[in-house]
Amino acid sequence: MLKPILKEDLLSYRFLSNITASPYENAAVFTVSKQDTKTNSYLKNLWFLDLNTNKLTQLTRNGKAKSFIFEKEGTLLHTCAPADKNDYHTGFEYFDISTKKTEYAFTLPFPVNNMHKLYNDLYLVNANINTNRDDNMTEAELKAENDYIPVKELPFWDNGVGYVSGWRNSLFIYNKADGSLLKVTEDLFNVNAVAVASCGKHVYFTGQHYDQMLGRLNGLFYYDVENNKLETVVPQGVKRIGMLQFVGKTLFVSASDMDVWGTADKDDWYVLENGQHVKVKDNDFSLRQNVATDVRFGGSKPLGKMGDKLVYLTTEVKHVLVNYLDKNGNHEKPFFFDGSVDGFAVKDEKIIFVGMKKGKLQELFVYDGKKVTKVSNFNRTALSGKYVGTPEYVGFKNSEGVHIDGWIIKPIDYDENKKYPALLSMHGGPCVAWGELFVHEMQMLAGMGYFVFFCNPRGADGRGARFADLRGKYGTVDFDDFMEFTDHVQKVYPQIDKDKLGVLGGSYGGFMTNWIIGNTNRFAAAVSQRSFCNPISDFGNSCIGYSFDADQFQATPWTGVDRLWDHAPLKYAPNCTTPTLFIHSLEDYNCPLSQGFEMFAALKYHGIESEMVLFKGENHELSRSGKPLHRMRRLAEISRWFESHLK
């Protein structure tokens, strides 16, 4: 008999990320992470894939692997503790792949985001610079300054980072031969994407200069490394420019005018060649992995090159797929993967990728131009003997004739002659998608005897920009889709006990949980996580409030306070009768703690049973990358709440 998946099973999973192909040998290196309860952290080690034999070799065992690049054949350059023990600085060391020995390389005097090898002894360094600091300050003055936080602009903080006013991602040229640093970008310019030509002499990057408020439209810039010359290709404020990738001498650029569906608009593909900036492909899909799960940690690149083709990802309904595109606009999908390609690297004619097949955890795969081969078994035994409920498709056409994709997972030891409690689970975003991927939280709840059902309402990803556009419609069409989906699922499965329905979600799913409990009494229990409930107050507190709320609710507190209030779940809190648990992280700056408190206080004030559990040292990513013990506690609280109210 299969055993239920328990919250503790999450600790046995392995997470794969940062897959990087060697420019020298026929090989790739990637990171494997696991959770460790003793240190309450993630242990990360590097692994080596020999593409001649598909043999895997573990490179490091201390659990402290960080970012890396290939320095030369057989040698990695990766970050480490700085020799001077200054927390603001970043150290680098060489790692010999064959002997596994390290040798200290150098220290850079700032926090490094990433690095690109150029030519000779030159490196392009993307560093996070605190422009509030005076370079002439003494160590004592700098230490004293740590007690003060200047706030001069929006955003003033960022989720998972902290206070960011005055901080900028800046580009430098580092010369290893003489230790010199040359700053490429000006102090208040913030860098986004970077692309380096194979010769190492040409650099393109996106970003924008700002001193009051970070905008949504950036610019594209060119830097001639040899001549130290900087040029503007596309001025900032014209387009939202996303990813950059060199394919030979051609630069591929993803960008959108955001003139049709606003932030829901998807980036089209352009090429920049011989000074010409030309669109080569219209696109209506997210150019990244965007099918949700809680069993990823870290990421891998979503684009690369193969010969004369750009290689990139698209999220399409329930799949994340690989695409080829050449500079003439010729497009194809080289293979179909029934699940999600989470990131990849390209070596010659092979694609090495981290993938998740439905019902499975992450593994490493290689596509050789003919077939896909699984080359790892990191999670082979993690689900052995466990009940993994298959997401069964229960899509339907809503009352407006719009098709809504949805799924249901049956409870363990399902008996069609019995009645079961059921939980509506809602994803974040809202421009995210559920699919048929393994979601630990859902499987744990199914193992506890619940039906778990979930759908992609209007506003979700994978169906194009028109479908994803939810501006000015929060709590209207999406609420209708969720409620009609609940009706539909109950008709398909009369085994669901209509008196024992629960609802849960995080971020946008938390918003919708708050909305649902104030607009219907059909749910007997709710768990609202990392939520927001009031666009009026969220506007000035969230790290994205000033841009997200103004765009998504089509108003500001000064141009449409009534509209914001109409779309605020807090307005409808007096109607609530549903016992609700709120889960929030103290350092969530995306959906600030104040938003959870406002909804919790409203329910308490109106006499509704409610509790709140707060997590210290966590941010918006608690459920996906929070500390292991905190992730266990979160799952325990969710279980406790539904067990006490639905059984």
C-alpha positions as CSV (number, residue, x, y, z in Angstrom):
1,M,0.0,0.0,0.0
2,L,1.3,3.4,-0.9
3,K,2.1,5.8,2.0
4,P,1.0,9.4,2.1
5,I,3.5,12.2,1.3
6,L,4.4,14.0,4.5
7,K,5.6,17.5,5.1
8,E,9.0,16.0,6.1
9,D,9.4,14.4,2.7
10,L,10.3,17.8,1.3
11,L,13.6,17.5,3.1
12,S,14.7,14.5,0.9
13,Y,14.3,16.3,-2.4
14,R,17.2,17.5,-4.5
15,F,17.0,20.7,-6.5
16,L,19.1,21.3,-9.7
17,S,20.1,24.7,-10.9
18,N,22.7,26.9,-12.6
19,I,23.5,24.5,-15.5
20,T,26.4,25.9,-17.4
21,A,28.2,24.4,-20.4
22,S,32.0,24.6,-20.6
23,P,33.3,26.7,-23.5
24,Y,36.4,24.4,-23.5
25,E,35.7,20.7,-22.8
26,N,32.6,18.7,-23.8
27,A,31.0,19.0,-20.4
28,A,28.8,21.1,-18.1
29,V,28.7,22.0,-14.4
30,F,25.6,22.5,-12.3
31,T,24.5,22.9,-8.7
32,V,22.6,20.4,-6.6
33,S,21.0,21.7,-3.4
34,K,19.3,20.0,-0.5
35,Q,17.8,21.2,2.7
36,D,19.6,20.7,6.0
37,T,17.7,21.0,9.3
38,K,20.8,21.1,11.4
39,T,21.9,24.4,9.9
40,N,18.4,25.3,8.8
41,S,19.8,26.2,5.4
42,Y,20.5,24.8,2.0
43,L,23.6,22.8,1.2
44,K,24.8,23.4,-2.3
45,N,27.4,21.4,-4.2
46,L,28.8,21.4,-7.7
47,W,28.5,18.4,-10.1
48,F,30.2,17.7,-13.4
49,L,28.6,16.2,-16.4
50,D,30.9,14.6,-19.1
51,L,28.9,14.9,-22.3
52,N,31.0,12.2,-24.0
53,T,29.7,9.6,-21.6
54,N,26.8,11.3,-19.7
55,K,28.7,10.4,-16.6
56,L,28.1,12.5,-13.5
57,T,30.8,13.4,-10.9
58,Q,30.4,15.3,-7.7
59,L,32.9,18.2,-7.5
60,T,32.3,19.7,-4.1
61,R,31.1,18.3,-0.8
62,N,31.2,21.2,1.7
63,G,27.7,22.4,0.8
64,K,29.0,26.0,0.2
65,A,29.0,26.2,-3.6
66,K,28.2,29.6,-5.0
67,S,28.2,31.2,-8.5
68,F,30.9,30.3,-10.9
69,I,32.2,30.7,-14.5
70,F,34.7,28.7,-16.5
71,E,38.1,30.3,-16.2
72,K,40.0,28.0,-18.6
73,E,39.9,24.3,-19.5
74,G,39.6,22.3,-16.4
75,T,39.3,25.3,-14.1
76,L,36.3,27.2,-12.5
77,L,36.4,30.6,-11.0
78,H,33.8,30.9,-8.3
79,T,32.9,33.2,-5.4
80,C,34.1,32.6,-1.9
81,A,34.7,34.5,1.4
82,P,36.9,37.6,0.7
83,A,40.5,37.4,2.0
84,D,40.1,40.6,4.0
85,K,36.9,39.3,5.7
86,N,35.0,42.5,4.7
87,D,31.3,41.5,4.3
88,Y,30.9,44.2,1.6
89,H,33.6,42.6,-0.5
90,T,33.5,39.5,-2.7
91,G,36.3,36.9,-2.9
92,F,37.1,34.6,-5.8
93,E,39.0,31.3,-6.0
94,Y,40.1,28.9,-8.7
95,F,38.8,25.4,-8.6
96,D,40.6,22.6,-10.4
97,I,38.0,20.2,-11.7
98,S,40.3,17.2,-11.8
99,T,42.1,17.6,-8.5
100,K,39.2,19.4,-6.7
101,K,41.8,21.7,-5.1
102,T,41.2,25.5,-4.7
103,E,43.5,28.4,-5.0
104,Y,42.6,31.9,-3.9
105,A,42.4,34.3,-6.9
106,F,41.4,37.9,-5.9
107,T,39.1,40.1,-4.0
108,L,36.7,42.7,-5.4
109,P,35.7,45.7,-3.2
110,F,31.9,45.3,-3.6
111,P,29.1,42.7,-3.7
112,V,29.3,40.9,-7.1
113,N,26.1,39.8,-8.8
114,N,27.8,38.0,-11.7
115,M,30.9,38.1,-13.9
116,H,31.7,37.5,-17.6
117,K,35.1,36.6,-18.9
118,L,36.2,39.0,-21.7
119,Y,39.6,38.7,-23.4
120,N,43.1,38.5,-22.0
121,D,42.9,39.3,-18.3
122,L,39.7,41.4,-18.5
123,Y,36.4,40.6,-16.8
124,L,33.0,42.3,-17.0
125,V,31.7,42.6,-13.4
126,N,28.1,43.3,-12.5
127,A,28.2,44.6,-8.9
128,N,25.6,45.9,-6.4
129,I,26.9,49.3,-5.4
130,N,25.7,51.5,-2.5
131,T,25.9,55.0,-3.9
132,N,25.0,56.3,-0.4
133,R,28.5,55.5,0.8
134,D,31.3,58.0,0.6
135,D,34.4,56.4,-0.7
136,N,36.5,58.6,1.6
137,M,34.8,57.3,4.8
138,T,37.0,55.6,7.3
139,E,36.1,52.1,8.6
140,A,34.8,53.7,11.8
141,E,32.6,56.1,9.9
142,L,31.3,53.3,7.7
143,K,30.5,51.2,10.7
144,A,28.6,54.1,12.3
145,E,26.7,54.7,9.1
146,N,25.2,51.3,9.2
147,D,22.8,52.6,11.9
148,Y,21.2,54.9,9.3
149,I,19.2,54.2,6.2
150,P,18.8,57.0,3.7
151,V,15.6,56.8,1.7
152,K,15.4,59.0,-1.4
153,E,13.5,57.1,-4.1
154,L,11.1,54.4,-5.1
155,P,11.4,51.5,-4.6
156,F,12.9,52.0,-1.1
157,W,13.1,48.3,-0.4
158,D,13.0,45.1,-2.3
159,N,11.8,41.6,-1.4
160,G,14.6,39.3,-0.4
161,V,17.1,42.2,-0.5
162,G,16.1,44.8,2.0
163,Y,16.5,48.6,1.7
164,V,17.6,49.5,-1.8
165,S,17.4,53.2,-2.1
166,G,20.6,54.4,-3.6
167,W,21.8,50.9,-4.5
168,R,22.5,50.2,-8.1
169,N,23.6,47.2,-10.2
170,S,26.7,48.7,-11.9
171,L,29.2,47.5,-14.5
172,F,32.9,47.5,-14.1
173,I,35.9,46.2,-16.1
174,Y,38.3,44.4,-13.9
175,N,41.9,43.8,-15.1
176,K,43.3,40.8,-13.3
177,A,46.8,41.6,-14.4
178,D,47.1,44.9,-12.5
179,G,44.1,44.7,-10.2
180,S,42.5,47.9,-11.7
181,L,38.8,48.6,-11.9
182,L,37.1,50.8,-14.6
183,K,33.5,51.8,-13.9
184,V,31.4,51.6,-17.1
185,T,28.0,52.9,-15.9
186,E,27.3,56.1,-14.0
187,D,26.4,56.1,-10.3
188,L,22.6,56.2,-10.6
189,F,22.3,53.9,-13.6
190,N,20.8,50.5,-12.8
191,V,21.8,47.5,-15.0
192,N,19.4,44.7,-15.9
193,A,20.4,42.2,-18.7
194,V,23.9,41.9,-20.1
195,A,25.2,40.1,-23.3
196,V,28.9,39.7,-24.2
197,A,30.1,38.9,-27.7
198,S,32.2,35.7,-28.1
199,C,35.3,37.8,-28.8
200,G,34.9,39.5,-25.4
201,K,35.2,43.0,-26.9
202,H,31.6,44.0,-27.4
203,V,29.0,44.3,-24.6
204,Y,25.3,45.2,-24.7
205,F,23.2,45.8,-21.7
206,T,19.8,47.1,-20.6
207,G,18.9,49.4,-17.8
208,Q,18.0,52.9,-16.8
209,H,19.1,56.0,-14.9
210,Y,16.8,57.2,-12.2
211,D,16.9,59.4,-9.1
212,Q,13.3,59.5,-8.0
213,M,11.4,56.4,-9.2
214,L,12.4,53.2,-11.1
215,G,10.3,53.0,-14.2
216,R,9.0,50.1,-16.3
217,L,10.6,51.2,-19.6
218,N,14.4,50.8,-19.8
219,G,17.0,51.3,-22.6
220,L,19.6,49.3,-24.6
221,F,23.2,50.4,-24.5
222,Y,26.5,49.3,-26.2
223,Y,30.0,49.3,-24.7
224,D,33.1,49.0,-26.8
225,V,35.6,47.3,-24.3
226,E,38.8,48.0,-26.3
227,N,38.1,51.7,-26.8
228,N,36.1,52.3,-23.5
229,K,33.3,53.8,-25.5
230,L,29.6,53.8,-24.4
231,E,26.7,54.4,-26.8
232,T,22.9,54.5,-26.5
233,V,21.1,52.1,-28.9
234,V,17.5,52.4,-27.7
235,P,16.9,55.4,-25.3
236,Q,15.3,54.5,-21.9
237,G,11.6,55.2,-21.7
238,V,10.8,53.8,-25.2
239,K,10.4,50.0,-24.6
240,R,10.4,47.4,-21.9
241,I,13.5,45.5,-23.0
242,G,14.0,42.1,-21.5
243,M,16.6,39.5,-22.5
244,L,19.7,39.7,-24.6
245,Q,21.6,37.0,-26.4
246,F,24.4,37.0,-29.0
247,V,24.1,34.5,-31.8
248,G,27.3,35.0,-33.7
249,K,27.5,38.7,-34.5
250,T,23.8,39.1,-34.2
251,L,22.2,40.3,-31.0
252,F,18.7,39.0,-30.2
253,V,16.6,41.3,-28.1
254,S,13.2,40.6,-26.4
255,A,11.1,43.8,-26.0
256,S,7.6,45.2,-25.8
257,D,6.0,48.6,-26.3
258,M,3.4,47.6,-23.7
259,D,0.9,49.5,-25.7
260,V,-1.9,46.9,-26.0
261,W,-2.2,44.8,-22.8
262,G,0.1,46.8,-20.6
263,T,2.3,44.6,-18.3
264,A,0.5,41.5,-19.7
265,D,2.0,42.2,-23.1
266,K,4.6,39.6,-24.0
267,D,8.0,40.5,-25.4
268,D,8.5,40.1,-29.1
269,W,11.9,39.1,-30.6
270,Y,14.1,41.7,-32.4
271,V,17.6,41.4,-33.9
272,L,20.3,44.1,-33.9
273,E,22.7,43.7,-36.7
274,N,24.8,46.3,-38.5
275,G,23.1,49.1,-36.6
276,Q,19.6,47.9,-37.6
277,H,17.0,47.0,-34.9
278,V,14.3,44.8,-36.6
279,K,11.5,42.7,-35.3
280,V,11.8,39.1,-36.4
281,K,9.0,37.4,-34.5
282,D,5.7,38.4,-32.8
283,N,5.3,36.4,-29.6
284,D,2.4,35.9,-27.2
285,F,4.0,33.7,-24.5
286,S,6.2,34.3,-21.5
287,L,9.8,33.8,-22.4
288,R,10.7,31.8,-19.2
289,Q,9.6,29.0,-17.0
290,N,6.4,30.1,-15.4
291,V,4.5,26.9,-14.4
292,A,4.3,26.9,-10.6
293,T,5.6,24.4,-8.2
294,D,7.2,24.5,-4.7
295,V,10.1,22.0,-5.5
296,R,12.5,24.3,-7.3
297,F,15.5,26.1,-5.7
298,G,17.7,28.4,-7.7
299,G,17.4,28.8,-11.4
300,S,19.2,28.2,-14.7
301,K,19.4,30.4,-17.8
302,P,16.3,30.5,-20.0
303,L,18.1,31.2,-23.3
304,G,21.2,30.4,-25.3
305,K,22.5,29.8,-28.8
306,M,23.1,26.9,-31.1
307,G,24.9,27.6,-34.4
308,D,22.9,30.4,-36.0
309,K,19.9,29.9,-33.9
310,L,18.6,31.5,-30.7
311,V,17.4,29.0,-28.1
312,Y,14.8,30.1,-25.7
313,L,11.9,29.0,-23.5
314,T,8.1,29.6,-23.7
315,T,5.4,28.9,-21.1
316,E,2.4,27.5,-23.0
317,V,-0.6,26.4,-21.0
318,K,0.8,23.6,-18.8
319,H,4.2,23.1,-20.5
320,V,7.5,25.0,-20.7
321,L,9.1,24.3,-24.0
322,V,12.3,24.9,-25.9
323,N,12.3,27.0,-29.1
324,Y,14.7,27.8,-32.0
325,L,14.7,31.1,-33.8
326,D,17.0,32.4,-36.5
327,K,17.6,36.1,-37.5
328,N,15.2,35.7,-40.5
329,G,12.3,34.8,-38.2
330,N,12.3,31.0,-38.9
331,H,11.0,29.3,-35.8
332,E,10.6,25.7,-34.6
333,K,10.3,23.6,-31.5
334,P,13.0,21.0,-31.7
335,F,11.3,18.5,-29.2
336,F,8.3,18.2,-27.0
337,F,8.8,17.7,-23.3
338,D,5.8,16.7,-21.3
339,G,6.4,18.9,-18.3
340,S,8.7,21.9,-17.7
341,V,12.1,22.7,-19.0
342,D,13.3,24.8,-16.0
343,G,16.5,26.1,-17.6
344,F,19.2,24.9,-19.9
345,A,22.7,25.2,-21.4
346,V,23.8,24.5,-24.9
347,K,27.0,22.7,-25.9
348,D,27.6,22.4,-29.7
349,E,24.5,20.5,-30.9
350,K,23.3,19.4,-27.5
351,I,20.9,21.0,-25.0
352,I,21.5,20.1,-21.4
353,F,18.5,21.0,-19.3
354,V,16.9,20.7,-15.9
355,G,13.5,19.3,-16.3
356,M,10.4,18.3,-14.4
357,K,8.1,15.7,-15.9
358,K,4.6,15.5,-14.5
359,G,4.4,13.6,-11.2
360,K,8.2,13.7,-11.0
361,L,10.9,15.8,-9.3
362,Q,13.7,17.6,-11.1
363,E,16.4,15.7,-13.0
364,L,19.0,16.5,-15.7
365,F,18.3,15.7,-19.3
366,V,20.2,15.9,-22.6
367,Y,18.7,16.5,-26.0
368,D,21.2,15.4,-28.7
369,G,19.2,16.6,-31.8
370,K,17.3,13.3,-32.0
371,K,16.0,12.3,-28.6
372,V,15.9,13.4,-25.0
373,T,17.8,11.2,-22.5
374,K,17.6,11.5,-18.7
375,V,21.1,11.4,-17.3
376,S,20.6,11.8,-13.6
377,N,18.7,10.1,-10.8
378,F,19.0,12.5,-7.9
379,N,15.4,12.1,-6.9
380,R,15.0,8.5,-7.9
381,T,14.0,7.2,-4.4
382,A,12.5,10.4,-3.0
383,L,8.9,9.4,-4.0
384,S,9.4,5.7,-3.8
385,G,6.4,3.9,-2.1
386,K,4.5,7.2,-1.9
387,Y,1.1,8.2,-3.1
388,V,1.6,10.7,-5.9
389,G,-1.9,11.8,-7.0
390,T,-2.2,12.3,-10.7
391,P,-3.7,15.7,-11.7
392,E,-6.8,14.8,-13.6
393,Y,-7.9,17.3,-16.2
394,V,-11.3,19.0,-15.4
395,G,-11.2,22.0,-17.6
396,F,-14.5,23.6,-18.6
397,K,-16.1,26.4,-20.5
398,N,-17.3,29.2,-18.2
399,S,-20.6,31.2,-18.5
400,E,-19.0,33.6,-20.9
401,G,-17.8,30.9,-23.2
402,V,-14.1,31.1,-22.2
403,H,-12.3,27.8,-21.7
404,I,-10.6,27.5,-18.3
405,D,-8.0,24.8,-17.7
406,G,-8.3,23.0,-14.4
407,W,-7.2,19.9,-12.6
408,I,-8.1,17.8,-9.5
409,I,-6.0,15.4,-7.4
410,K,-7.9,12.7,-5.7
411,P,-7.3,11.9,-2.0
412,I,-5.2,8.9,-1.0
413,D,-7.1,5.6,-0.9
414,Y,-9.9,7.2,-2.9
415,D,-13.3,5.4,-2.6
416,E,-16.0,6.7,-4.9
417,N,-18.6,5.7,-2.4
418,K,-17.3,8.1,0.3
419,K,-17.5,11.8,0.8
420,Y,-14.3,13.9,1.1
421,P,-13.3,17.5,2.1
422,A,-11.8,19.5,-0.8
423,L,-9.4,22.4,-1.1
424,L,-9.3,25.1,-3.8
425,S,-5.7,26.0,-4.3
426,M,-4.8,29.2,-6.1
427,H,-1.5,30.3,-7.6
428,G,0.3,33.6,-7.3
429,G,1.0,36.1,-10.0
430,P,-1.6,36.5,-11.2
431,C,0.3,35.9,-14.4
432,V,1.5,32.4,-13.4
433,A,0.1,29.0,-14.4
434,W,-0.7,25.8,-12.7
435,G,0.0,22.6,-14.7
436,E,0.5,19.0,-14.0
437,L,3.8,19.4,-12.2
438,F,4.5,17.9,-8.8
439,V,3.6,20.3,-6.1
440,H,4.6,19.1,-2.6
441,E,1.9,21.0,-0.7
442,M,-0.9,19.7,-2.9
443,Q,0.4,16.1,-2.7
444,M,0.7,16.4,1.1
445,L,-2.9,17.6,1.4
446,A,-4.1,14.8,-0.9
447,G,-2.2,12.4,1.3
448,M,-4.2,13.7,4.3
449,G,-7.5,12.8,2.6
450,Y,-8.4,15.9,0.7
451,F,-9.5,16.5,-2.9
452,V,-7.2,19.3,-4.2
453,F,-8.5,21.2,-7.2
454,F,-6.9,24.1,-9.0
455,C,-7.3,26.1,-12.2
456,N,-5.9,28.9,-14.3
457,P,-8.5,31.7,-14.3
458,R,-8.5,34.7,-16.5
459,G,-5.3,36.6,-15.6
460,A,-3.1,33.4,-15.6
461,D,-0.2,32.8,-17.9
462,G,0.2,30.4,-20.8
463,R,-2.7,31.5,-22.9
464,G,-1.5,34.8,-24.3
465,A,-1.6,38.5,-23.3
466,R,-5.3,39.0,-23.8
467,F,-6.1,36.1,-21.4
468,A,-3.6,37.4,-18.9
469,D,-4.8,41.0,-18.9
470,L,-6.5,41.5,-15.5
471,R,-6.2,45.3,-15.3
472,G,-9.2,46.8,-13.5
473,K,-10.9,43.4,-13.2
474,Y,-9.4,42.0,-10.0
475,G,-12.1,40.2,-8.0
476,T,-14.5,40.1,-10.9
477,V,-13.9,37.8,-13.8
478,D,-11.3,35.8,-11.9
479,F,-13.6,35.4,-9.0
480,D,-16.3,34.2,-11.4
481,D,-13.9,31.7,-12.9
482,F,-12.9,30.3,-9.5
483,M,-16.5,29.9,-8.3
484,E,-17.7,28.4,-11.6
485,F,-14.8,26.0,-11.5
486,T,-15.7,25.0,-7.9
487,D,-19.3,24.3,-9.1
488,H,-18.0,22.3,-12.1
489,V,-15.7,20.2,-10.0
490,Q,-18.5,19.4,-7.5
491,K,-20.6,18.2,-10.4
492,V,-17.9,16.0,-11.8
493,Y,-17.0,14.6,-8.4
494,P,-20.2,14.4,-6.2
495,Q,-17.9,12.7,-3.7
496,I,-16.8,16.2,-2.6
497,D,-18.6,17.3,0.6
498,K,-19.9,20.7,-0.2
499,D,-20.0,21.6,3.5
500,K,-16.3,20.9,3.9
501,L,-14.7,23.1,1.3
502,G,-11.5,25.0,2.0
503,V,-9.6,27.6,0.0
504,L,-5.9,28.6,0.1
505,G,-3.4,30.6,-1.9
506,G,-0.4,32.9,-1.7
507,S,0.4,36.3,-3.1
508,Y,-2.3,36.9,-5.8
509,G,-3.7,33.6,-4.4
510,G,-3.7,35.3,-1.0
511,F,-5.5,38.3,-2.4
512,M,-8.1,36.0,-3.9
513,T,-8.5,34.1,-0.7
514,N,-9.1,37.4,1.1
515,W,-11.6,38.4,-1.7
516,I,-13.4,35.0,-1.7
517,I,-14.0,35.0,2.1
518,G,-15.6,38.4,1.9
519,N,-17.8,37.6,-1.2
520,T,-19.0,34.1,-0.5
521,N,-19.7,32.0,2.5
522,R,-19.4,28.6,0.7
523,F,-16.0,27.8,2.2
524,A,-15.7,26.4,5.7
525,A,-12.0,27.4,6.2
526,A,-9.3,29.4,4.5
527,V,-5.6,29.9,4.6
528,S,-4.4,33.3,3.3
529,Q,-0.7,33.5,2.7
530,R,1.7,36.4,1.8
531,S,-1.4,38.3,0.8
532,F,-2.5,41.9,0.1
533,C,-5.9,43.2,0.8
534,N,-5.9,47.0,0.3
535,P,-4.4,48.6,-2.8
536,I,-4.7,52.0,-1.2
537,S,-2.3,51.3,1.6
538,D,-0.3,48.8,-0.4
539,F,0.5,51.5,-2.9
540,G,3.0,53.2,-0.6
541,N,4.3,50.1,1.3
542,S,4.9,47.3,-1.2
543,C,8.2,47.4,-3.2
544,I,6.1,47.1,-6.3
545,G,3.0,48.9,-5.1
546,Y,3.6,52.2,-6.9
547,S,3.9,50.5,-10.2
548,F,1.9,47.2,-9.9
549,D,-1.1,48.7,-8.1
550,A,-1.3,51.8,-10.4
551,D,-1.2,49.5,-13.5
552,Q,-3.3,46.5,-12.3
553,F,-6.0,48.5,-10.6
554,Q,-5.9,51.4,-13.2
555,A,-5.9,54.0,-10.4
556,T,-3.8,55.6,-7.7
557,P,-5.0,56.9,-4.3
558,W,-5.3,60.4,-5.9
559,T,-7.0,59.5,-9.2
560,G,-9.3,56.7,-8.2
561,V,-9.5,56.0,-4.5
562,D,-13.0,54.6,-4.8
563,R,-12.0,52.2,-7.6
564,L,-9.1,51.0,-5.4
565,W,-11.4,50.5,-2.5
566,D,-14.0,48.6,-4.6
567,H,-11.2,46.1,-5.6
568,A,-9.9,45.8,-2.0
569,P,-10.8,42.6,-0.2
570,L,-10.7,44.6,3.0
571,K,-13.8,46.4,2.0
572,Y,-15.8,43.2,2.1
573,A,-14.3,41.8,5.4
574,P,-17.5,42.6,7.4
575,N,-19.3,40.0,5.2
576,C,-16.9,37.2,6.1
577,T,-17.9,34.2,8.2
578,T,-15.0,31.9,7.2
579,P,-12.5,30.9,9.8
580,T,-9.2,32.1,8.3
581,L,-5.5,31.5,9.1
582,F,-3.1,34.2,7.9
583,I,0.6,33.2,7.2
584,H,3.0,36.1,6.6
585,S,6.8,36.7,6.6
586,L,8.2,39.6,8.5
587,E,10.5,40.6,5.6
588,D,8.0,40.2,2.8
589,Y,8.3,43.6,1.0
590,N,6.3,42.4,-2.0
591,C,3.2,41.9,0.0
592,P,4.1,43.8,3.2
593,L,3.3,42.5,6.6
594,S,0.9,45.4,7.1
595,Q,-1.4,43.9,4.5
596,G,-1.8,40.7,6.4
597,F,-2.4,42.6,9.6
598,E,-5.1,44.8,8.0
599,M,-7.1,41.8,6.9
600,F,-6.5,39.9,10.2
601,A,-7.5,42.9,12.2
602,A,-10.7,43.4,10.2
603,L,-11.8,39.8,10.8
604,K,-11.0,40.0,14.5
605,Y,-12.9,43.3,14.8
606,H,-15.9,41.7,13.2
607,G,-15.8,38.7,15.4
608,I,-14.6,36.1,12.8
609,E,-12.4,33.3,14.0
610,S,-8.9,34.0,12.7
611,E,-5.3,33.5,13.6
612,M,-2.0,34.7,12.2
613,V,1.4,33.0,12.1
614,L,4.5,35.2,11.4
615,F,7.9,34.0,10.2
616,K,11.0,35.8,11.3
617,G,13.8,36.2,8.7
618,E,11.6,35.1,5.8
619,N,10.3,37.0,2.8
620,H,7.8,36.5,0.0
621,E,9.5,33.2,-1.0
622,L,8.9,31.3,2.2
623,S,7.0,28.4,0.6
624,R,9.6,28.0,-2.2
625,S,13.0,28.8,-0.7
626,G,12.4,29.6,3.0
627,K,14.5,28.0,5.7
628,P,13.8,24.2,5.9
629,L,12.4,24.3,9.4
630,H,10.2,27.3,8.5
631,R,8.9,25.5,5.5
632,M,8.0,22.5,7.7
633,R,6.3,24.8,10.2
634,R,4.3,26.5,7.5
635,L,3.0,23.2,6.2
636,A,2.2,22.1,9.7
637,E,0.1,25.2,10.3
638,I,-1.8,24.8,7.1
639,S,-2.5,21.1,8.0
640,R,-3.6,22.0,11.5
641,W,-6.0,24.7,10.3
642,F,-7.8,22.5,7.8
643,E,-7.8,19.4,10.0
644,S,-9.5,21.4,12.8
645,H,-12.1,23.0,10.6
646,L,-12.9,20.4,7.8
647,K,-12.7,17.1,9.6
